[in-house]
Amino acid sequence: LLASCSGVQAPMKAIDDSRPLRSGSLAVISGSYRSGDLLLAELVTRQLGNGNRFRVLSQQDIARLVPEYPSVIDMQDSRQIAEDDDRAIWFSPAGKAKLDAMQARLGVDYVLVLWVPKITRETPISLKGGIFFHVYPVGNLIEYPAGRVLASTRMHAGESLVWFTTRSKSSGERIENLIDEAAEKICASLNETSAKIR
């Protein structure tokens, strides 16, 4: 049983409401080579590719055009981002420079960069050994050629009563379930945001 937890829930929050999305091509970039980042990028790529709002590059196409992909896209120091900021810019200046260089090779209109920088587990005393997992996806949608950040992702998804309902699943499977839930919400929010395509 999966449930969204408290805190900022912004699967795709527009930074500038006056700039609706236009139709075009899009690449979903994993913020690093960590398994959580790669999985989130793959799931979002696959789900967005099933729609008709964007021409979405596959992860294989990205790796073909950018041989060093995936690589680390440097993030901002988290201490510089307020805990309730739902329009955060997550990449550092060095990270933005790397994204700009990647976009020049990919030739897409939009880059959506995603990270899962934090995955936690907790063992409530009341559950006598039961474990809850939590994932915290973040990211930004960038429009080119201007290189302007259009939207921010900041989420917290966690398990509820999983000790009773998913005891047969491994820790890895349960974390993958949470990342899949986050991917669905990101895609739904992006599709809703792009409904007013110009």
Disulfide bonds with the S-S distance in Angstrom:
none
